[in-house]
Amino acid sequence: MIKGICLALILAVSVTCFSQPVVSPAPEVKKTDYMTKGLRQRHTANAMFWGGFAVVVTGGAISFNNNYGGFLGGRNNKKYNHSGDIIAITGLASMVGSIPLFVSYHNNKRKARSLSIKNEPVQVLSSYGFATQPVPSLSFKLDL
């Protein structure tokens, strides 16, 4: 009797150890989610970088025109005007601020490449013993 109970407990534990638990599914992260997120980050980073570049060029032109006589020659005022420099520094800050967005875009692109859907074998208890049944699952490849 004790051997039968022990055998039943061991079988019950082995069934729960080798099969997947039935739980409510977590929100599934899809490859397209990473791709759209990365695409938005890339567009934002490009807009910040090239917009900052345009602002740097504009600020440099303003500074050159106000302080060094511009393209027509002759100095306009004797005091140095800092407005063009401030505009150029603002554009440079926008260009530097786009770097983390480029980095996160590349990280999301790499994550999207590592996700795939495969049929993974799972051991389930059938009427004759354990059987291997393929179950579609989302696999994630980690680069260590």
C-alpha positions in Angstrom: 0.0 0.0 0.0 2.8 2.4 0.9 4.7 1.5 -2.2 1.6 2.3 -4.3 1.1 5.7 -2.7 4.8 6.5 -3.1 4.7 5.4 -6.8 1.6 7.6 -7.3 3.3 10.6 -5.7 6.4 10.1 -7.8 4.4 9.9 -11.0 2.4 13.0 -10.0 5.6 14.9 -9.4 7.2 13.7 -12.6 4.2 14.7 -14.6 4.3 18.2 -13.2 8.0 18.5 -13.6 8.2 17.6 -17.3 5.1 19.4 -18.6 4.3 23.0 -19.0 2.0 24.6 -16.4 -1.4 25.9 -17.6 -1.4 29.6 -16.8 -2.9 32.6 -18.4 -0.7 33.7 -21.3 1.4 36.8 -20.8 1.1 39.6 -23.4 3.1 38.3 -26.3 5.9 40.4 -27.6 6.1 39.9 -31.4 8.8 40.6 -33.9 6.7 43.3 -35.5 6.4 45.1 -32.1 10.2 45.4 -31.9 10.4 46.4 -35.6 7.8 49.2 -35.3 9.4 50.4 -32.0 12.8 50.5 -33.6 11.5 52.2 -36.8 9.9 55.0 -34.7 13.2 55.4 -32.7 15.2 55.6 -35.9 12.9 58.2 -37.4 13.0 60.3 -34.2 16.8 59.9 -34.0 17.3 61.0 -37.6 15.0 64.0 -37.2 16.9 65.0 -34.1 20.3 64.6 -35.7 19.6 66.3 -39.0 17.5 69.0 -37.4 20.3 69.7 -34.9 22.8 69.8 -37.8 20.6 72.4 -39.6 20.4 74.4 -36.4 24.2 74.2 -35.9 24.8 75.5 -39.5 22.2 78.3 -39.0 23.8 79.3 -35.7 27.2 79.3 -37.2 26.0 81.4 -40.1 24.4 83.9 -37.7 27.5 84.1 -35.6 29.7 84.5 -38.6 27.5 87.2 -40.0 27.2 89.2 -36.7 30.7 89.0 -35.5 33.0 88.7 -38.5 31.3 90.8 -41.1 29.4 88.1 -42.8 29.9 87.1 -46.4 30.0 90.7 -47.7 32.9 91.8 -45.5 33.2 94.5 -42.9 32.5 94.2 -39.3 29.0 95.4 -38.2 29.4 95.9 -34.5 32.3 96.2 -32.1 30.7 93.9 -29.4 30.8 90.2 -29.8 27.2 88.8 -30.2 26.6 85.4 -28.6 23.2 84.6 -30.1 24.5 82.5 -33.0 26.7 80.6 -30.6 23.8 79.8 -28.3 21.7 78.6 -31.3 24.6 76.4 -32.5 25.1 74.9 -29.0 21.4 74.0 -28.9 21.7 72.2 -32.2 24.7 70.4 -31.0 22.8 69.2 -27.9 20.0 67.9 -30.2 22.6 66.0 -32.2 24.1 64.5 -29.0 20.6 63.6 -27.7 19.9 61.5 -30.8 22.7 59.1 -30.0 20.8 57.0 -27.3 17.9 56.7 -29.8 20.2 55.3 -32.4 21.6 52.8 -29.9 18.2 51.6 -28.7 17.1 51.3 -32.4 20.0 48.9 -33.0 19.2 47.0 -29.8 15.5 46.6 -30.9 16.5 45.5 -34.3 18.8 42.8 -32.9 16.0 41.6 -30.6 13.6 41.4 -33.5 16.1 39.2 -35.4 16.5 36.8 -32.4 12.7 36.1 -32.0 11.2 33.2 -33.9 8.3 30.8 -33.6 9.1 27.1 -33.5 7.4 23.9 -32.7 9.0 22.8 -29.4 8.6 19.2 -28.2 6.8 18.9 -24.8 6.3 15.7 -22.9 2.7 15.0 -21.9 1.1 12.2 -20.1 -1.0 10.0 -22.4 -3.0 6.8 -21.7 0.1 4.6 -22.4 2.8 6.8 -20.7 4.7 9.8 -21.7 4.4 11.1 -25.2 6.2 13.9 -27.0 3.9 16.4 -28.6 5.0 19.5 -30.7 3.7 22.8 -29.3 4.1 26.1 -31.2 6.2 28.4 -29.0 8.0 31.7 -29.2 11.8 31.1 -28.9 14.2 33.8 -28.0 17.9 33.5 -28.7 20.3 35.0 -26.2 23.8 36.0 -27.3 26.1 35.5 -24.4 
